[in-house]
Amino acid sequence: MTRPAARRYVLMDRDGTLNVEKHYLSDPAELELIPGVGEGLRLLQSHGFGLVVISNQSGVGRGILSPEVVEAVHKRLKELLQGEGVTLDGIYYCPHAPEENCTCRKPSPEMIYQAARELNFDAEESFVVGDKSSDIEMGHRANATTILVRTGYGKERAQQAENPDFIAEDFAQAAAIIVQAEQG
């Protein structure tokens, strides 16, 4: 008897990938989805992918943001995505400043591994989408397939990224690449 294939997951950065980059976003009302994000997430969800946000939120460790503010922004993100017909399976974030040398801050793959344990998926069979080299490096460290989007910081840093497996103009194109890769 063969076991059915495990559900695959797409692990996504938040700021600059799903929503418009705003330095230390502190007001949930200012959260704005990048055009095409809802469409891309619906496409992935319709193909059975799990959807997880993985984000560094160093503003907490630096005393700029409180954990409650980050949670309020995440609540607003979920509301906006629900309005697009999308449900996230999880949101994971590192609250530490870079100088704290924690084990969870991207480019460490620890948040991917935590999500994989809690949601029961194979990290190596997942896709990582982000706009920074730290997102791509995190994906490589987890042996995941990586996609750099040219939104947020990806506009300027596309050439500096750690050799992403794919480069997409935006999240909608990244989703199409993932579906195409999945279908072989």
Residue pairs with C-beta under 8 A, 6 or more apart in sequence:
6 120
6 121
6 122
6 125
7 48
7 49
7 50
7 121
8 48
8 49
8 50
8 121
8 125
8 126
8 127
8 182
9 49
9 50
9 51
9 52
9 89
9 115
9 116
9 119
9 121
9 125
9 126
9 127
10 44
10 49
10 50
10 51
10 52
10 126
10 127
10 128
10 129
10 175
10 178
11 52
11 53
11 54
11 112
11 115
11 126
11 127
11 128
11 129
11 139
11 144
12 18
12 51
12 52
12 53
12 54
12 128
12 129
12 130
12 171
13 53
13 54
13 55
13 106
13 129
13 130
13 131
13 132
13 135
13 152
14 53
14 54
14 55
14 77
14 91
14 93
15 21
15 22
15 25
15 55
15 152
16 130
16 131
16 132
16 149
16 151
16 152
16 153
16 154
17 34
17 129
17 130
17 131
17 135
17 149
17 151
17 152
17 154
17 171
18 33
18 34
18 37
18 53
18 77
18 171
19 25
19 31
19 32
19 33
19 34
19 37
19 77
20 32
20 33
20 34
20 152
21 131
21 151
21 152
21 153
22 30
24 59
24 64
24 65
25 31
25 73
26 59
26 64
26 65
26 69
26 73
28 72
28 73
28 75
28 76
29 76
31 73
31 76
31 77
31 80
33 80
33 81
33 84
34 151
34 152
34 170
34 171
35 170
36 170
36 171
36 172
36 173
37 84
37 170
37 171
37 172
38 81
38 83
38 84
38 85
38 86
39 84
39 172
39 175
40 170
40 171
40 172
40 173
40 174
40 175
40 176
41 51
41 81
41 84
41 86
41 171
41 175
42 84
42 85
42 86
43 172
43 175
43 176
43 179
44 51
44 175
44 178
44 179
45 51
45 85
45 86
45 87
47 179
47 182
49 127
49 178
49 182
50 89
50 119
50 121
51 86
51 87
51 88
51 89
52 88
52 89
52 90
52 91
52 92
52 115
52 119
53 74
53 77
53 88
53 90
53 91
53 92
53 93
54 92
54 93
54 106
54 111
54 112
54 115
54 128
54 138
55 91
55 92
55 93
55 94
56 93
56 94
56 105
56 106
56 134
57 65
57 70
57 93
57 94
57 95
58 94
58 95
58 96
58 97
58 98
58 105
59 65
59 70
60 66
60 67
60 70
60 95
60 96
61 95
61 96
61 97
61 100
62 97
67 95
70 93
70 95
74 91
74 93
77 88
77 91
78 88
78 91
81 87
81 88
89 119
90 115
90 118
90 119
92 111
92 114
92 115
93 111
94 102
94 104
94 105
94 106
94 111
96 102
96 104
96 105
98 105
102 108
103 110
104 110
104 111
104 114
106 132
106 134
106 135
106 137
106 138
107 133
107 134
107 135
107 137
107 138
107 141
108 138
108 141
109 123
109 138
109 139
109 141
109 142
111 138
112 123
112 126
112 128
112 138
112 139
112 142
112 144
113 123
113 142
115 121
116 122
116 123
116 126
123 142
123 143
123 144
124 142
124 143
124 144
125 144
126 142
126 144
126 145
127 139
127 144
127 145
127 146
127 147
127 178
127 181
128 135
128 136
128 138
128 139
128 142
128 144
128 145
128 146
128 147
129 135
129 146
129 147
129 149
129 168
129 171
129 174
129 178
130 136
130 138
130 139
130 146
130 147
130 148
130 149
130 154
131 148
131 149
131 150
131 151
131 152
131 153
131 154
131 157
132 152
132 153
132 154
132 157
132 161
133 157
133 160
133 161
133 162
135 146
135 148
136 146
136 148
136 161
136 162
136 163
136 164
137 162
139 145
139 146
139 164
140 146
140 162
140 163
145 165
145 166
145 178
145 181
146 164
146 165
146 166
147 164
147 165
147 166
147 167
147 168
147 174
147 177
147 178
148 154
148 158
148 161
148 164
148 166
148 167
148 168
149 167
149 168
149 169
149 170
149 171
149 173
149 174
150 158
150 167
150 168
150 169
150 170
151 169
151 170
151 171
154 161
158 167
161 167
166 174
166 177
166 181
168 174
168 176
168 177
